[in-house]
Amino acid sequence: MGIEIERKFLVQGEAWRHGEGRYLCQAYLNRDPARTVRVRIDGEQAFLTIKGRSVGATRSEFEYAIPVADAQALLALADGPAVEKRRHLVPMGELVWEIDEFLGANAPLVVAEIELPREDQPFERPAWVGEEVTQDPRYFNSALAARPFSSW
């Protein structure tokens, strides 16, 4: 079984910014809290992802590459609007911070995520990492599709 251990933080300032990042477009086919089904287009690649309910910073995750044309067709079946963002990668030691700069109705939200090998894994927190929002469901991408940041 695939497992994702991820912590999520708000981002402060611009010190994290290096380059343009890459554009992602994703939407949800199911946003049930027990399981979400997401389709994502990431450049010339596309993925179908199923995630289980979060317990702490851990949840099950299954991700499969699919043809971009299939992903485009699935986006049309989405349960709500797509979430668009630019993803920036910031390596720190053996770990990589993923900084998502949200676009459209979720701008100017910027969130940093770090995937860990275990929940109690120590990691360096750069100065631009602010408040932890791992447990705040408003910051789940599936929630941002239903209730964009600009409407808070």
Secondary structure, DSSP 8 states (H G I E B T S, - for coil): --EEEEEEEEE-SSTT--S--EEEEEEEEEEETTEEEEEEEETTEEEEEEEE--BTTEEEEEEEEE-HHHHHHHHTT-SS--EEEEEEEEEETTEEEEEEEE-GGGTT-EEEEEE-SSTT------TTEEEE-TT-GGGSHHHHHHS-GGG-
